[in-house]
Amino acid sequence: MFHFTTNVPELDKENEELFLASKILEKISNKAGLTTHEFYKELVLQGVDLELHENILLAAIAIETMLGVDMEEEYYTEH
């Protein structure tokens, strides 16, 4: 697995959460329609500390949101 660190501990923690969320999402399914219940079940099965569940869920939401953005559209501001 890809692993890197920075000199910013908060960023390193967030990156670890994103990678873990990604790993869990890929393990469950690459199809739309995943439920929160299914995701939490996998968190428990993976042995993720209860204190991290909310952060990992938010990371998964961020990943799914980014995947849902239409990347063909151009986002820019006219000046």
ROLUMKOL-755872 format. One record per atom (N, C-alpha, C): residue number from 1; residue in one letter; atom name; x, y, z. Coordinates in pm, 1 decimal. Layout:
! ROLUMKOL-755872
+-----+---------+-------+----------+----------+----------+
| num | residuo | atomo |        u |        v |        w |
+-----+---------+-------+----------+----------+----------+
| NUM |       A |    CA |        X |        Y |        Z |
...
+-----+---------+-------+----------+----------+----------+
This chain:
! ROLUMKOL-755872
+-----+---------+-------+----------+----------+----------+
| num | residuo | atomo |        u |        v |        w |
+-----+---------+-------+----------+----------+----------+
|   1 |       M |     N |     83.6 |   -117.4 |      0.0 |
|   1 |       M |    CA |      0.0 |      0.0 |      0.0 |
|   1 |       M |     C |     88.5 |    124.2 |      0.0 |
|   2 |       F |     N |     44.3 |    225.8 |    -68.7 |
|   2 |       F |    CA |    115.4 |    352.0 |    -75.7 |
|   2 |       F |     C |    115.6 |    417.2 |     61.9 |
|   3 |       H |     N |    231.7 |    461.2 |    109.0 |
|   3 |       H |    CA |    242.0 |    522.3 |    241.2 |
|   3 |       H |     C |    342.0 |    637.0 |    235.4 |
|   4 |       F |     N |    297.5 |    750.4 |    277.7 |
|   4 |       F |    CA |    388.0 |    864.0 |    285.9 |
|   4 |       F |     C |    349.6 |    949.0 |    405.8 |
|   5 |       T |     N |    444.5 |   1028.5 |    450.4 |
|   5 |       T |    CA |    417.8 |   1119.2 |    561.5 |
|   5 |       T |     C |    470.0 |   1258.2 |    526.6 |
|   6 |       T |     N |    416.6 |   1354.2 |    598.4 |
|   6 |       T |    CA |    459.6 |   1492.8 |    582.2 |
|   6 |       T |     C |    509.6 |   1541.8 |    716.9 |
|   7 |       N |     N |    537.0 |   1667.9 |    725.8 |
|   7 |       N |    CA |    574.2 |   1724.3 |    855.8 |
|   7 |       N |     C |    452.6 |   1789.3 |    922.9 |
|   8 |       V |     N |    332.2 |   1755.7 |    875.2 |
|   8 |       V |    CA |    208.0 |   1808.4 |    931.6 |
|   8 |       V |     C |    127.0 |   1689.9 |    985.0 |
|   9 |       P |     N |    129.3 |   1666.7 |   1115.4 |
|   9 |       P |    CA |     61.9 |   1549.7 |   1173.0 |
|   9 |       P |     C |    -87.4 |   1541.1 |   1140.3 |
|  10 |       E |     N |   -155.8 |   1653.9 |   1135.9 |
|  10 |       E |    CA |   -298.4 |   1653.1 |   1105.0 |
|  10 |       E |     C |   -324.4 |   1602.2 |    963.1 |
|  11 |       L |     N |   -239.8 |   1642.8 |    870.6 |
|  11 |       L |    CA |   -251.5 |   1597.5 |    732.1 |
|  11 |       L |     C |   -222.1 |   1448.3 |    721.3 |
|  12 |       D |     N |   -121.6 |   1402.3 |    793.9 |
|  12 |       D |    CA |    -88.7 |   1259.9 |    794.2 |
|  12 |       D |     C |   -205.1 |   1177.2 |    848.2 |
|  13 |       K |     N |   -268.3 |   1224.3 |    953.9 |
|  13 |       K |    CA |   -382.4 |   1154.5 |   1012.4 |
|  13 |       K |     C |   -497.9 |   1149.2 |    912.9 |
|  14 |       E |     N |   -525.2 |   1260.6 |    847.4 |
|  14 |       E |    CA |   -633.6 |   1265.0 |    749.1 |
|  14 |       E |     C |   -604.9 |   1171.8 |    631.4 |
|  15 |       N |     N |   -481.4 |   1169.6 |    586.1 |
|  15 |       N |    CA |   -444.6 |   1080.5 |    475.5 |
|  15 |       N |     C |   -462.3 |    933.4 |    514.5 |
|  16 |       E |     N |   -422.2 |    897.3 |    636.5 |
|  16 |       E |    CA |   -440.3 |    760.5 |    683.3 |
|  16 |       E |     C |   -588.1 |    722.7 |    684.4 |
|  17 |       E |     N |   -672.7 |    816.3 |    728.2 |
|  17 |       E |    CA |   -816.5 |    790.8 |    731.9 |
|  17 |       E |     C |   -872.6 |    774.2 |    590.9 |
|  18 |       L |     N |   -826.1 |    855.5 |    497.4 |
|  18 |       L |    CA |   -872.4 |    843.7 |    358.8 |
|  18 |       L |     C |   -830.8 |    710.4 |    297.4 |
|  19 |       F |     N |   -707.7 |    668.5 |    321.0 |
|  19 |       F |    CA |   -660.8 |    540.8 |    266.9 |
|  19 |       F |     C |   -737.3 |    423.6 |    327.4 |
|  20 |       L |     N |   -765.4 |    429.3 |    457.9 |
|  20 |       L |    CA |   -841.3 |    322.3 |    521.9 |
|  20 |       L |     C |   -984.5 |    319.4 |    468.2 |
|  21 |       A |     N |  -1046.3 |    435.8 |    455.2 |
|  21 |       A |    CA |  -1182.0 |    442.5 |    400.4 |
|  21 |       A |     C |  -1184.6 |    385.9 |    258.8 |
|  22 |       S |     N |  -1085.5 |    419.3 |    179.5 |
|  22 |       S |    CA |  -1076.8 |    369.1 |     42.5 |
|  22 |       S |     C |  -1063.4 |    217.2 |     40.9 |
|  23 |       K |     N |   -979.8 |    165.7 |    126.7 |
|  23 |       K |    CA |   -959.4 |     20.5 |    135.4 |
|  23 |       K |     C |  -1091.2 |    -49.4 |    169.1 |
|  24 |       I |     N |  -1165.5 |      5.6 |    264.4 |
|  24 |       I |    CA |  -1292.2 |    -54.7 |    304.7 |
|  24 |       I |     C |  -1395.0 |    -44.5 |    192.8 |
|  25 |       L |     N |  -1403.3 |     70.5 |    128.7 |
|  25 |       L |    CA |  -1497.8 |     87.3 |     17.9 |
|  25 |       L |     C |  -1469.6 |    -12.3 |    -94.1 |
|  26 |       E |     N |  -1342.7 |    -29.1 |   -128.8 |
|  26 |       E |    CA |  -1305.9 |   -122.8 |   -234.9 |
|  26 |       E |     C |  -1336.4 |   -266.3 |   -195.3 |
|  27 |       K |     N |  -1318.1 |   -299.1 |    -67.9 |
|  27 |       K |    CA |  -1344.4 |   -435.2 |    -22.1 |
|  27 |       K |     C |  -1492.9 |   -466.9 |    -29.7 |
|  28 |       I |     N |  -1577.1 |   -372.1 |      8.3 |
|  28 |       I |    CA |  -1720.7 |   -396.8 |     10.6 |
|  28 |       I |     C |  -1775.4 |   -407.2 |   -130.9 |
|  29 |       S |     N |  -1747.6 |   -304.7 |   -213.1 |
|  29 |       S |    CA |  -1802.3 |   -304.2 |   -348.4 |
|  29 |       S |     C |  -1756.4 |   -180.1 |   -422.2 |
|  30 |       N |     N |  -1747.7 |   -191.1 |   -552.2 |
|  30 |       N |    CA |  -1719.6 |    -75.0 |   -635.9 |
|  30 |       N |     C |  -1846.7 |    -26.1 |   -704.3 |
|  31 |       K |     N |  -1960.8 |    -70.9 |   -655.2 |
|  31 |       K |    CA |  -2089.6 |    -31.8 |   -712.0 |
|  31 |       K |     C |  -2159.0 |     69.3 |   -621.5 |
|  32 |       A |     N |  -2243.2 |    150.5 |   -681.4 |
|  32 |       A |    CA |  -2321.1 |    247.4 |   -604.3 |
|  32 |       A |     C |  -2424.2 |    174.5 |   -519.1 |
|  33 |       G |     N |  -2469.2 |    240.7 |   -414.1 |
|  33 |       G |    CA |  -2576.0 |    185.4 |   -332.6 |
|  33 |       G |     C |  -2530.7 |    129.9 |   -199.1 |
|  34 |       L |     N |  -2409.7 |    156.5 |   -159.9 |
|  34 |       L |    CA |  -2358.7 |    111.5 |    -30.9 |
|  34 |       L |     C |  -2433.8 |    183.0 |     80.7 |
|  35 |       T |     N |  -2472.8 |    108.5 |    182.8 |
|  35 |       T |    CA |  -2542.9 |    170.2 |    295.1 |
|  35 |       T |     C |  -2445.9 |    199.3 |    409.6 |
|  36 |       T |     N |  -2487.4 |    290.2 |    495.8 |
|  36 |       T |    CA |  -2408.0 |    323.5 |    614.4 |
|  36 |       T |     C |  -2392.5 |    200.0 |    702.3 |
|  37 |       H |     N |  -2497.8 |    122.5 |    713.0 |
|  37 |       H |    CA |  -2493.4 |      0.1 |    792.9 |
|  37 |       H |     C |  -2385.7 |    -95.8 |    741.6 |
|  38 |       E |     N |  -2379.6 |   -114.2 |    611.8 |
|  38 |       E |    CA |  -2278.5 |   -202.8 |    552.6 |
|  38 |       E |     C |  -2137.5 |   -150.9 |    581.1 |
|  39 |       F |     N |  -2122.1 |    -18.4 |    571.7 |
|  39 |       F |    CA |  -1990.1 |     39.5 |    595.0 |
|  39 |       F |     C |  -1948.7 |     22.4 |    741.3 |
|  40 |       Y |     N |  -2041.0 |     53.0 |    835.7 |
|  40 |       Y |    CA |  -2009.1 |     37.1 |    977.5 |
|  40 |       Y |     C |  -1979.9 |   -108.5 |   1011.8 |
|  41 |       K |     N |  -2053.1 |   -200.5 |    951.2 |
|  41 |       K |    CA |  -2028.8 |   -342.9 |    974.1 |
|  41 |       K |     C |  -1885.4 |   -377.9 |    936.4 |
|  42 |       E |     N |  -1840.1 |   -328.7 |    822.2 |
|  42 |       E |    CA |  -1703.0 |   -357.0 |    778.2 |
|  42 |       E |     C |  -1599.6 |   -289.7 |    869.3 |
|  43 |       L |     N |  -1631.4 |   -171.1 |    921.1 |
|  43 |       L |    CA |  -1541.0 |   -107.0 |   1016.9 |
|  43 |       L |     C |  -1519.0 |   -197.5 |   1137.7 |
|  44 |       V |     N |  -1626.5 |   -255.6 |   1187.1 |
|  44 |       V |    CA |  -1617.2 |   -345.4 |   1302.2 |
|  44 |       V |     C |  -1539.7 |   -471.1 |   1265.3 |
|  45 |       L |     N |  -1570.8 |   -528.9 |   1149.8 |
|  45 |       L |    CA |  -1501.2 |   -650.5 |   1106.5 |
|  45 |       L |     C |  -1351.8 |   -626.6 |   1086.8 |
|  46 |       Q |     N |  -1314.4 |   -505.9 |   1043.9 |
|  46 |       Q |    CA |  -1172.8 |   -471.9 |   1023.3 |
|  46 |       Q |     C |  -1102.6 |   -439.6 |   1154.8 |
|  47 |       G |     N |  -1180.1 |   -428.5 |   1264.2 |
|  47 |       G |    CA |  -1121.3 |   -399.6 |   1395.2 |
|  47 |       G |     C |  -1080.8 |   -254.8 |   1413.4 |
|  48 |       V |     N |  -1145.4 |   -165.0 |   1340.1 |
|  48 |       V |    CA |  -1114.3 |    -22.5 |   1351.3 |
|  48 |       V |     C |  -1163.5 |     28.7 |   1486.5 |
|  49 |       D |     N |  -1078.3 |    101.7 |   1556.1 |
|  49 |       D |    CA |  -1111.3 |    157.8 |   1686.3 |
|  49 |       D |     C |  -1239.5 |    240.2 |   1677.6 |
|  50 |       L |     N |  -1327.3 |    221.2 |   1774.2 |
|  50 |       L |    CA |  -1456.5 |    289.3 |   1776.4 |
|  50 |       L |     C |  -1442.9 |    440.9 |   1767.8 |
|  51 |       E |     N |  -1337.7 |    494.7 |   1827.1 |
|  51 |       E |    CA |  -1316.6 |    639.9 |   1825.3 |
|  51 |       E |     C |  -1288.0 |    692.9 |   1684.5 |
|  52 |       L |     N |  -1245.0 |    606.9 |   1593.6 |
|  52 |       L |    CA |  -1212.8 |    648.2 |   1456.5 |
|  52 |       L |     C |  -1328.6 |    631.5 |   1358.9 |
|  53 |       H |     N |  -1435.4 |    564.4 |   1399.9 |
|  53 |       H |    CA |  -1545.4 |    533.9 |   1308.4 |
|  53 |       H |     C |  -1601.0 |    657.1 |   1238.8 |
|  54 |       E |     N |  -1627.0 |    762.9 |   1313.5 |
|  54 |       E |    CA |  -1684.9 |    882.6 |   1252.0 |
|  54 |       E |     C |  -1590.3 |    943.2 |   1148.7 |
|  55 |       N |     N |  -1462.6 |    952.7 |   1181.1 |
|  55 |       N |    CA |  -1366.0 |   1011.4 |   1087.4 |
|  55 |       N |     C |  -1351.7 |    926.7 |    961.3 |
|  56 |       I |     N |  -1352.2 |    795.4 |    977.1 |
|  56 |       I |    CA |  -1339.9 |    707.1 |    860.9 |
|  56 |       I |     C |  -1466.0 |    715.6 |    775.4 |
|  57 |       L |     N |  -1582.3 |    723.6 |    839.8 |
|  57 |       L |    CA |  -1706.9 |    739.5 |    764.3 |
|  57 |       L |     C |  -1705.9 |    870.4 |    686.2 |
|  58 |       L |     N |  -1662.5 |    978.8 |    748.9 |
|  58 |       L |    CA |  -1655.1 |   1107.7 |    679.0 |
|  58 |       L |     C |  -1555.9 |   1103.1 |    563.3 |
|  59 |       A |     N |  -1446.1 |   1031.2 |    581.9 |
|  59 |       A |    CA |  -1349.6 |   1015.6 |    473.0 |
|  59 |       A |     C |  -1413.0 |    939.0 |    357.1 |
|  60 |       A |     N |  -1490.5 |    835.4 |    387.4 |
|  60 |       A |    CA |  -1558.2 |    758.7 |    282.7 |
|  60 |       A |     C |  -1660.0 |    845.1 |    208.9 |
|  61 |       I |     N |  -1731.2 |    928.4 |    282.3 |
|  61 |       I |    CA |  -1826.8 |   1019.5 |    219.4 |
|  61 |       I |     C |  -1754.5 |   1115.0 |    125.8 |
|  62 |       A |     N |  -1639.7 |   1165.7 |    169.6 |
|  62 |       A |    CA |  -1561.0 |   1256.0 |     84.6 |
|  62 |       A |     C |  -1516.7 |   1185.6 |    -43.3 |
|  63 |       I |     N |  -1472.7 |   1062.5 |    -30.5 |
|  63 |       I |    CA |  -1429.0 |    985.7 |   -147.9 |
|  63 |       I |     C |  -1544.4 |    964.6 |   -243.7 |
|  64 |       E |     N |  -1657.2 |    919.7 |   -191.4 |
|  64 |       E |    CA |  -1774.2 |    893.9 |   -276.4 |
|  64 |       E |     C |  -1825.0 |   1022.3 |   -341.2 |
|  65 |       T |     N |  -1817.5 |   1132.4 |   -269.6 |
|  65 |       T |    CA |  -1860.3 |   1260.9 |   -324.8 |
|  65 |       T |     C |  -1769.9 |   1301.6 |   -440.8 |
|  66 |       M |     N |  -1639.4 |   1286.3 |   -422.4 |
|  66 |       M |    CA |  -1545.7 |   1321.1 |   -529.5 |
|  66 |       M |     C |  -1567.0 |   1233.5 |   -652.2 |
|  67 |       L |     N |  -1598.5 |   1106.5 |   -630.1 |
|  67 |       L |    CA |  -1621.6 |   1015.9 |   -742.3 |
|  67 |       L |     C |  -1750.5 |   1049.8 |   -815.7 |
|  68 |       G |     N |  -1842.7 |   1115.2 |   -747.4 |
|  68 |       G |    CA |  -1969.5 |   1150.7 |   -808.1 |
|  68 |       G |     C |  -1966.3 |   1278.8 |   -888.6 |
|  69 |       V |     N |  -1858.8 |   1354.4 |   -879.0 |
|  69 |       V |    CA |  -1847.2 |   1480.2 |   -953.0 |
|  69 |       V |     C |  -1819.1 |   1450.1 |  -1099.4 |
|  70 |       D |     N |  -1889.8 |   1517.7 |  -1187.5 |
|  70 |       D |    CA |  -1868.5 |   1500.6 |  -1330.9 |
|  70 |       D |     C |  -1737.2 |   1568.6 |  -1368.2 |
|  71 |       M |     N |  -1635.8 |   1488.9 |  -1392.5 |
|  71 |       M |    CA |  -1502.7 |   1543.8 |  -1418.0 |
|  71 |       M |     C |  -1489.7 |   1603.1 |  -1557.7 |
|  72 |       E |     N |  -1589.9 |   1584.7 |  -1642.1 |
|  72 |       E |    CA |  -1582.2 |   1641.4 |  -1776.0 |
|  72 |       E |     C |  -1620.8 |   1788.6 |  -1778.0 |
|  73 |       E |     N |  -1693.5 |   1831.4 |  -1675.3 |
|  73 |       E |    CA |  -1730.5 |   1972.1 |  -1669.9 |
|  73 |       E |     C |  -1608.9 |   2054.9 |  -1629.7 |
|  74 |       E |     N |  -1599.6 |   2172.8 |  -1685.9 |
|  74 |       E |    CA |  -1490.2 |   2261.6 |  -1649.4 |
|  74 |       E |     C |  -1540.0 |   2360.3 |  -1545.3 |
|  75 |       Y |     N |  -1465.6 |   2370.6 |  -1437.3 |
|  75 |       Y |    CA |  -1501.2 |   2464.5 |  -1332.5 |
|  75 |       Y |     C |  -1400.0 |   2578.8 |  -1335.5 |
|  76 |       Y |     N |  -1448.6 |   2695.0 |  -1364.5 |
|  76 |       Y |    CA |  -1359.7 |   2809.1 |  -1364.9 |
|  76 |       Y |     C |  -1441.2 |   2936.6 |  -1338.5 |
|  77 |       T |     N |  -1371.7 |   3041.2 |  -1305.1 |
|  77 |       T |    CA |  -1435.0 |   3168.9 |  -1277.7 |
|  77 |       T |     C |  -1387.6 |   3269.3 |  -1381.1 |
|  78 |       E |     N |  -1481.6 |   3342.6 |  -1439.5 |
|  78 |       E |    CA |  -1442.4 |   3446.4 |  -1533.4 |
|  78 |       E |     C |  -1410.0 |   3573.0 |  -1457.5 |
|  79 |       H |     N |  -1303.2 |   3639.7 |  -1496.4 |
|  79 |       H |    CA |  -1263.6 |   3765.1 |  -1431.9 |
|  79 |       H |     C |  -1276.4 |   3877.4 |  -1529.7 |
+-----+---------+-------+----------+----------+----------+
